[in-house]
Amino acid sequence: MSTVSGWGQAPAGFDSATLYAYSLLQPDTAARVRAVFPVLGSPAGLAAEATVCAQLLQTVSCGDNLTLAAPLRAWSEELRRR
């Protein structure tokens, strides 16, 4: 799997959103991550979720993280509805 890196401050909940993204293939684990990190789903955490989702979808378009493609697209749609 590829990792995404950047510079500077990340939005609140960025690390939690990253953990959530990489747990999407295990729905029980993903649900637990959301439960343990209440920043996910909050207005502040929405920016982090959108950022992580977009970054990882970009890696998919480059041929990385292909197993996460479908769950990331579903997450992206869910985020758009919020």
C-alpha positions as CSV (number, residue, x, y, z in Angstrom):
1,M,0.0,0.0,0.0
2,S,1.0,3.5,-0.7
3,T,1.1,6.2,1.9
4,V,0.2,9.8,1.5
5,S,2.4,12.6,2.9
6,G,2.3,16.3,2.9
7,W,3.6,19.3,4.7
8,G,2.1,21.6,7.2
9,Q,-0.8,21.3,9.6
10,A,-3.6,18.9,8.8
11,P,-7.3,19.5,9.7
12,A,-8.4,18.2,13.1
13,G,-9.1,14.5,12.9
14,F,-6.7,13.9,10.0
15,D,-5.0,10.9,11.7
16,S,-8.3,9.4,12.7
17,A,-9.6,9.8,9.2
18,T,-6.5,8.1,7.8
19,L,-7.0,5.2,10.2
20,Y,-10.6,5.0,9.2
21,A,-9.8,5.0,5.5
22,Y,-7.3,2.1,5.8
23,S,-9.9,0.2,7.9
24,L,-12.7,0.4,5.2
25,L,-12.0,-3.1,4.1
26,Q,-13.0,-4.4,7.5
27,P,-16.4,-2.8,8.3
28,D,-16.4,-3.8,11.9
29,T,-13.1,-2.2,12.5
30,A,-14.1,0.9,10.5
31,A,-17.2,1.2,12.7
32,R,-15.1,0.9,15.8
33,V,-12.7,3.6,14.6
34,R,-15.7,6.0,14.1
35,A,-17.0,5.1,17.5
36,V,-13.6,5.7,19.3
37,F,-12.8,8.9,17.5
38,P,-15.8,11.2,17.7
39,V,-14.1,13.9,15.7
40,L,-15.1,11.8,12.7
41,G,-18.5,12.9,11.6
42,S,-18.2,16.2,13.4
43,P,-18.2,19.5,11.4
44,A,-14.5,19.9,12.2
45,G,-13.7,16.3,11.2
46,L,-15.5,16.5,7.9
47,A,-12.6,18.5,6.4
48,A,-10.2,15.8,7.5
49,E,-12.4,13.1,6.1
50,A,-12.7,14.8,2.8
51,T,-9.0,15.5,2.6
52,V,-8.0,12.0,3.4
53,C,-10.6,10.5,1.0
54,A,-9.5,12.8,-1.8
55,Q,-5.8,12.1,-1.2
56,L,-6.3,8.3,-1.3
57,L,-8.6,8.5,-4.3
58,Q,-5.7,10.3,-6.0
59,T,-3.4,7.4,-5.2
60,V,-6.0,5.0,-6.7
61,S,-5.9,7.0,-9.9
62,C,-2.2,6.4,-10.0
63,G,-2.6,2.6,-9.5
64,D,-2.0,2.4,-5.8
65,N,-4.4,1.3,-3.0
66,L,-6.6,-0.4,-5.6
67,T,-8.3,-2.6,-3.1
68,L,-9.6,0.5,-1.4
69,A,-11.1,2.0,-4.6
70,A,-14.7,0.9,-4.2
71,P,-14.9,1.7,-0.4
72,L,-13.2,5.1,-1.0
73,R,-15.7,6.0,-3.8
74,A,-18.6,5.0,-1.5
75,W,-17.1,7.1,1.3
76,S,-16.7,10.0,-1.1
77,E,-20.4,9.8,-2.0
78,E,-21.4,9.7,1.6
79,L,-19.2,12.8,2.3
80,R,-20.8,14.7,-0.6
81,R,-24.3,14.0,0.9
82,R,-23.3,15.6,4.2
